Amino acid sequence: MANSGLRVAGTAPIGASTATIICGLALTSVTLPADHVVDVFTVAAVGVGLSLSLATGIEAGVSVRNLFRVDILMLGVLYALTFLEFLFPQPDLDGLVSVSAATRGTNAVLLGFGGIVVGRHLVPRQYRFGRISTLVDVRPSSIFWLFVIATLLGYAHIFLAVNFDPFEALRQMSLPRFWQPWGRGKYGDAYSLLYELGLLIYLLPPIAGLIYARSNDYNVLKKLAVTTVLIFTFYYGFSSGTRSMFATYVITFTGAYLLNMPKITLWRALYHGAPILILLLLGTAYMLEFRETGLSNFSFSESEIDSLYVDYNVVIVSRLTEVFPDSYAFLGFEIPYSALIRPIPRVLWPGKPEGLSVTIESAAGAPSGVTTSCTFIGEAYMAGGLLAVLFTGLLFGAAAEMWNRVGREINSHFAQLLYVSGFFCAVVAMRSMLSMVPPMLPTLALWLYGKLWPPVLLGAARLPRSVGSGRERALGCASAFFRRVFANT
């Protein structure tokens, strides 16, 4: 089998890209203007953008597949969430935050970038992330049935809410955000346990990408079924108005498709990837136009997009630097604790804390009823200031390098699928570390599937037909299964 994993990049190119980014961040910090808020963010957007672009070119010189790394994805997503919108006109910002606060917030974001870049060098080169190499490649039929199972379980809460009427489901998806009957309540109930299975939908795009890349292994009916579900999933993500959801669908599909192609070159990566990224940017820009009114009420003739707006996350970070720790004490371990307990349904833990003692919205002065995001940098600053931002960035960078080795060393299409499924968590972690634990669950489920079940099936297949009765052969399969379970605990 041809190696479809990430190639091991030399230390020199990675070191050169790291030095490029660090120097660029430092130069950007010392050249920040002190007159207008917009100018502060614009200079940072240009400086960081040029640094990341140059570093990416250095990485591409090693291998095209080397660009499909989690740390590079994190840096790109963080840039999109913080500075990308300031490459476009952004009027009327001067009244939102002071110049001094904008400078502090920008430097906090630069520190977060630097932490990720340096953190990827903290993992010893000889370190191996567990015994992932024990994974075997899963047969195409098993991949397809994994897609079917993820579809049935992932969409169960949606189709139950519409009495299994697919046309009603499509109609409900086109309504304004949060109007759908399958939404999760604030505190959760028994239904929320089924709602959490909806996270399996995030596995559908990468599985479909793998199937598309290896289309010769699947018949026409299977490819038609996968295409139908994939289109439905993209529509669901787009119509929801949730840009992070739709972006994750597109990124994981594209990553799985390109990584599992028999041969990938820079030209083929640009040929397939560039149009998708352009459509993604356009799609996310229009999603803001209908997220409150619904896709069914959207009209291109009435929509006017004269600039790119993300979330003004760096503005929120700047506001947080004004109130922490002067008005509010740092929250400390309350932030990571809230992140760890988030997946636990309230029906299983009635006394589960309802949220942070000081919310992002109240600290940033957001209007009542408006939800606000500030990336992991703002949350880390609320926990412990610049030191916490640096530590969190280093932690994310090290974690990214550990996960990179899953995709780098395995000659297995299933391992590449497992690797790409982790992109979901990486994207969400950049937006909010308070929300990063639930996205780990689909990847964990996929890992357990590859770690336990395929070896059992293969072991059972090796049992000679002449060995004992059907009952004895079943006992042999069960014995092999439990040996495998206990070997991995």
C-alpha positions in Angstrom: 0.0 0.0 0.0 1.3 3.4 -0.9 2.1 5.7 1.9 -0.7 8.2 2.3 0.4 9.6 5.6 2.2 12.7 6.4 5.9 12.7 5.6 8.4 13.4 8.4 9.6 16.9 7.8 13.2 17.7 8.5 14.0 19.8 11.6 15.6 22.5 9.5 12.5 23.5 7.5 10.3 23.4 10.6 12.9 25.4 12.5 13.1 27.9 9.7 9.3 28.3 9.6 9.2 28.7 13.4 11.9 31.4 13.3 10.0 33.2 10.4 6.8 33.3 12.4 8.4 34.3 15.7 10.4 37.1 14.0 7.3 38.2 12.1 5.2 38.3 15.4 7.9 40.3 17.2 8.3 42.8 14.3 4.5 43.2 14.1 4.3 43.9 17.9 6.9 46.7 17.8 5.4 48.3 14.7 1.8 48.6 16.0 0.6 52.2 15.6 -0.7 54.3 18.5 -3.2 56.5 16.8 -6.3 54.5 15.5 -7.8 51.3 16.7 -8.4 50.1 13.1 -4.8 50.7 12.2 -3.6 48.6 15.1 -5.6 45.6 14.0 -4.8 46.2 10.3 -1.1 46.3 10.8 -1.4 43.1 12.9 -3.5 41.4 10.2 -0.9 42.2 7.5 2.2 41.3 9.6 0.8 38.0 10.9 -0.6 37.1 7.5 2.7 37.7 5.7 4.6 35.7 8.4 2.2 32.7 8.2 2.2 32.8 4.4 6.0 32.8 4.2 6.3 30.0 6.8 3.7 27.9 4.9 5.8 28.3 1.7 8.8 27.0 3.6 6.8 24.0 4.9 5.4 23.3 1.4 9.0 23.0 0.1 9.4 19.8 2.2 6.2 18.1 1.1 2.7 19.0 0.0 1.2 16.5 2.5 3.3 18.3 5.2 0.8 21.2 4.9 -2.0 18.9 6.2 -0.8 19.3 9.8 -2.9 20.1 12.8 -0.6 22.9 14.0 -0.9 24.6 10.5 -4.6 24.2 10.6 -4.7 25.8 14.1 -2.7 28.8 13.0 -4.8 29.3 9.9 -8.1 29.0 11.9 -6.8 31.3 14.6 -5.8 33.9 12.0 -9.2 33.7 10.4 -10.9 34.2 13.7 -8.8 37.2 14.8 -7.2 39.2 12.0 -8.5 38.1 8.6 -11.5 40.5 8.7 -9.1 43.4 9.2 -7.7 42.9 5.7 -11.0 44.4 4.6 -12.6 47.8 5.5 -13.9 47.8 9.1 -15.3 51.3 9.9 -16.6 52.5 13.2 -14.3 50.6 15.5 -12.8 53.5 17.3 -15.7 53.7 19.7 -15.7 50.0 20.6 -12.3 49.9 22.4 -9.5 52.2 23.3 -6.2 52.2 21.4 -4.2 51.1 24.4 -6.6 48.2 25.0 -6.4 47.3 21.3 -2.7 47.2 21.6 -2.8 44.9 24.6 -5.4 42.6 23.1 -3.4 42.4 19.9 -0.2 41.5 21.8 -2.1 38.8 23.7 -3.2 37.3 20.4 0.4 37.5 19.0 1.5 35.7 22.2 -1.0 33.0 21.5 0.3 32.5 18.0 3.8 32.3 19.3 2.8 29.7 22.0 1.4 27.3 19.3 4.4 27.7 17.1 6.9 27.0 19.9 4.8 24.4 21.6 5.1 22.0 18.6 8.8 21.7 19.4 8.3 20.6 23.0 7.4 17.0 22.1 10.5 14.7 22.0 11.2 13.5 18.4 11.2 9.9 19.6 7.8 10.2 21.3 5.0 8.0 19.9 1.4 8.9 20.6 0.3 5.6 22.2 0.3 2.4 20.1 -1.6 3.7 17.2 0.5 1.5 15.0 -1.6 -1.5 16.2 -4.4 -0.2 14.0 -5.1 -2.3 10.9 -6.6 -0.9 7.7 -10.3 -1.4 7.7 -11.9 -3.0 4.6 -13.9 -0.7 2.3 -17.2 -2.4 3.3 -16.5 -1.7 6.9 -15.8 1.9 6.1 -19.2 2.2 4.3 -21.1 0.6 7.2 -19.3 2.9 9.6 -20.7 5.8 7.4 -24.2 4.3 7.6 -24.1 3.8 11.4 -22.8 7.4 11.9 -25.6 8.6 9.7 -28.4 6.8 11.5 -27.1 7.7 15.0 -26.1 11.2 14.1 -29.4 12.2 12.5 -31.6 10.2 14.9 -32.5 13.3 17.1 -33.4 15.3 14.0 -35.6 12.7 12.3 -37.3 11.8 15.6 -38.3 15.5 16.0 -40.0 15.5 12.5 -41.5 12.1 12.6 -39.0 10.7 10.1 -40.2 13.1 7.3 -37.0 14.1 5.3 -38.9 16.9 3.5 -40.0 18.4 6.8 -36.5 18.2 8.1 -35.3 20.2 5.1 -38.0 22.7 5.6 -37.1 23.1 9.3 -33.5 23.6 8.4 -34.4 26.6 6.3 -36.0 28.4 9.2 -34.3 31.0 11.3 -31.6 29.8 13.7 -32.8 28.1 16.9 -36.3 27.6 15.6 -35.8 23.9 14.8 -37.6 21.4 17.1 -34.5 19.3 17.6 -32.6 21.9 19.5 -31.0 21.1 22.8 -32.4 22.9 25.9 -30.3 25.1 28.1 -30.0 22.6 30.9 -30.5 19.3 29.1 -32.7 16.3 29.8 -33.0 12.7 28.8 -33.4 13.8 25.2 -30.0 15.5 25.4 -28.3 12.1 25.6 -29.7 11.4 22.1 -28.8 15.0 21.0 -25.1 14.4 21.9 -25.1 11.5 19.4 -25.5 14.3 16.8 -21.8 14.9 17.1 -21.3 11.8 14.9 -22.5 13.9 12.0 -19.0 15.4 12.1 -17.6 12.1 11.1 -19.7 12.0 7.9 -17.7 14.5 5.7 -14.2 12.9 6.4 -15.6 9.4 5.8 -17.1 10.6 2.6 -13.8 12.2 1.6 -12.0 8.9 2.1 -14.7 7.0 0.1 -14.4 9.6 -2.7 -10.6 9.3 -2.7 -10.9 5.5 -3.0 -14.0 5.5 -5.2 -12.8 2.4 -7.1 -13.4 0.3 -4.0 -17.1 1.1 -3.9 -20.0 0.4 -6.3 -22.4 2.9 -7.8 -25.1 2.4 -5.2 -22.8 3.0 -2.3 -21.3 6.1 -3.8 -24.8 7.4 -4.6 -25.9 6.8 -0.9 -22.8 8.6 0.3 -23.3 11.5 -2.0 -26.9 11.9 -1.0 -26.0 12.0 2.7 -23.1 14.3 2.1 -25.2 16.9 0.2 -27.8 16.7 3.0 -25.1 17.2 5.6 -23.6 20.2 3.8 -27.0 21.7 3.5 -27.7 21.1 7.2 -24.4 22.9 8.1 -24.9 25.8 5.7 -28.6 26.4 6.5 -27.8 26.4 10.3 -25.9 29.6 10.0 -23.2 28.2 12.3 -20.0 29.0 10.4 -17.7 26.9 12.5 -19.9 23.8 11.8 -20.0 24.4 8.1 -16.3 25.2 7.9 -15.5 22.0 9.8 -17.5 19.9 7.4 -15.7 21.4 4.4 -12.2 21.2 6.0 -12.5 17.6 7.1 -14.0 16.4 3.8 -11.2 18.1 1.8 -8.5 16.9 4.2 -9.6 13.3 4.1 -10.0 13.4 0.3 -6.6 14.8 -0.4 -4.7 12.8 2.2 -6.1 9.5 0.9 -5.6 10.2 -2.8 -3.0 7.8 -4.3 -0.8 10.6 -5.3 -1.0 14.3 -4.3 1.0 17.1 -5.8 1.0 20.8 -5.1 -0.9 21.4 -8.4 -3.5 18.8 -7.5 -3.9 20.2 -4.0 -4.4 23.7 -5.3 -6.7 22.5 -8.1 -9.0 20.7 -5.6 -8.5 22.8 -2.5 -8.4 26.5 -3.7 -11.9 26.6 -5.2 -13.3 24.9 -2.1 -11.7 27.5 0.2 -13.0 30.3 -2.0 -16.5 28.9 -1.8 -16.1 28.4 1.9 -15.2 32.1 2.4 -18.1 33.2 0.3 -20.5 30.8 2.0 -19.6 31.9 5.5 -19.9 35.5 4.5 -23.5 35.0 3.3 -24.4 32.8 6.3 -24.4 35.9 8.4 -27.0 37.4 6.1 -29.6 34.7 6.8 -28.8 33.2 10.2 -31.4 35.3 11.9 -34.1 35.2 9.2 -33.6 31.7 7.8 -32.3 30.4 4.5 -35.9 30.3 3.1 -36.2 34.1 3.5 -32.8 34.9 2.0 -32.5 36.9 -1.2 -29.3 37.8 -3.1 -31.0 40.9 -4.4 -31.5 42.2 -0.9 -28.1 41.1 0.4 -25.3 43.6 0.4 -21.8 42.4 1.5 -19.3 45.2 1.3 -16.8 43.8 3.7 -15.9 40.6 5.6 -17.1 40.2 9.1 -16.1 37.3 11.4 -16.8 38.0 15.1 -14.4 40.9 16.1 -12.8 38.4 18.4 -9.7 40.5 18.9 -11.9 43.4 19.9 -13.5 41.2 22.6 -10.0 40.1 23.7 -9.0 43.8 23.9 -12.0 44.5 26.1 -11.2 41.7 28.4 -7.7 43.1 29.0 -9.4 46.2 30.3 -11.4 44.5 33.0 -9.1 41.6 34.0 -7.8 41.8 36.7 -8.8 45.4 37.5 -12.6 44.8 37.7 -12.7 41.0 37.9 -10.2 38.6 39.5 -8.7 36.0 37.2 -10.9 32.9 37.1 -8.0 30.5 37.3 -8.8 26.8 37.0 -12.5 27.6 36.7 -12.0 27.8 32.9 -10.4 24.3 32.3 -12.8 22.7 34.9 -15.8 24.1 33.0 -14.4 22.7 29.7 -13.8 19.2 31.1 -17.3 18.8 32.6 -19.2 20.3 29.6 -20.0 16.9 27.9 -21.7 15.5 31.0 -25.5 15.8 30.6 -27.3 17.5 33.4 -29.7 14.6 33.6 -26.8 12.6 34.9 -25.5 15.4 37.1 -28.3 17.6 38.3 -26.0 19.8 40.3 -23.7 20.6 37.4 -22.5 24.2 37.4 -24.5 26.4 35.0 -21.5 28.4 33.7 -18.7 30.7 34.6 -18.9 32.9 37.6 -18.1 35.8 35.2 -19.3 35.3 31.7 -17.5 36.5 28.6 -20.6 38.6 27.7 -20.8 40.4 31.0 -17.1 41.0 31.2 -17.0 42.3 27.6 -20.1 44.5 28.0 -22.1 42.7 25.4 -25.9 43.4 25.1 -28.2 41.2 27.0 -29.2 38.0 25.1 -26.1 38.2 22.8 -23.6 35.3 22.9 -20.0 36.3 22.4 -16.8 34.4 21.5 -13.2 35.5 22.1 -11.2 32.5 21.0 -9.1 30.4 23.4 -6.9 33.5 23.9 -9.6 35.5 25.5 -10.6 32.6 27.7 -7.1 32.0 28.7 -6.6 35.6 29.5 -9.7 35.5 31.8 -8.1 32.5 33.5 -4.7 34.0 34.2 -3.6 36.8 32.0 -0.7 36.7 29.5 1.0 33.9 31.3 -2.1 31.7 30.9 -2.3 32.7 27.2 1.3 31.6 26.6 0.9 28.3 28.6 -2.3 27.4 26.7 -0.7 28.2 23.4 2.3 26.0 24.2 -0.1 23.2 25.3 -2.1 23.4 22.1 1.1 23.4 20.0 2.4 20.3 21.8 -0.9 18.5 21.5 -1.0 19.3 17.7 2.4 17.8 17.2 1.4 14.7 19.1 -1.6 14.3 16.9 0.4 15.0 13.8 2.3 11.8 14.4 -0.9 9.8 14.1 -1.2 10.9 10.5 2.6 10.9 9.8 3.6 7.3 10.5 0.7 5.0 9.5 0.2 3.5 6.1 -3.5 3.0 6.7 -6.4 4.8 5.1 -8.4 4.3 8.4 -5.6 6.0 10.3 -5.8 9.0 8.0 -9.5 9.1 8.6 -8.9 9.0 12.3 -6.3 11.8 12.0 -8.6 14.0 9.9 -11.5 13.5 12.3 -9.3 15.3 14.9 -9.4 18.5 12.8 -12.9 19.0 14.3 -11.5 19.4 17.8 -8.6 21.6 16.5 -11.0 24.0 14.8 -13.3 24.3 17.8 -10.4 24.6 20.3 -9.2 27.8 18.5 -12.7 29.3 18.8 -13.3 28.2 22.4 -11.4 25.9 24.7 -14.6 25.8 26.8 -16.2 23.8 23.9 -13.3 21.6 22.8 -14.1 18.5 24.8 -17.3 17.4 23.1 -15.6 17.4 19.7 -13.2 14.8 21.0 -15.9 12.3 21.4 -16.5 11.4 17.7 -12.7 10.9 17.3 -12.6 8.8 20.5 -15.5 6.6 19.1 -13.6 6.2 15.8 -10.4 5.3 17.6 -12.2 2.6 19.7 -13.7 1.2 16.5 -10.2 0.9 14.9 -8.5 -0.2 18.1 -10.8 -3.0 19.2 -13.2 -4.2 16.5 -11.1 -4.6 13.3 -8.4 -6.9 14.9 -11.2 -9.1 16.3 -12.9 -9.4 13.0 -9.6 -10.2 11.3 -8.8 -12.7 14.1 -12.1 -14.4 13.6 -11.6 -14.6 9.9 -8.3 -16.5 10.5 -10.1 -19.3 12.4 -10.1 -22.4 10.2 -13.5 -23.7 9.1 -12.6 -27.1 10.4 -11.9 -25.9 14.0 -14.9 -27.1 16.1 -18.5 -26.3 15.9 -20.1 -22.9 15.3 -20.5 -22.5 19.0 -16.8 -23.2 19.6 -15.8 -20.7 16.8 -18.1 -18.1 18.4 -16.4 -18.6 21.8 -13.0 -18.3 20.0 -14.1 -14.9 18.6 -15.3 -13.7 22.0 -12.1 -14.9 23.6 -10.1 -12.9 21.0 -12.2 -9.9 21.7 -11.7 -9.8 25.5 -8.0 -10.5 25.1 -7.9 -7.4 22.9 -9.9 -5.3 25.3 -7.7 -6.2 28.3 -4.6 -5.7 26.3 -5.5 -2.1 25.7 -6.5 -1.2 29.2 
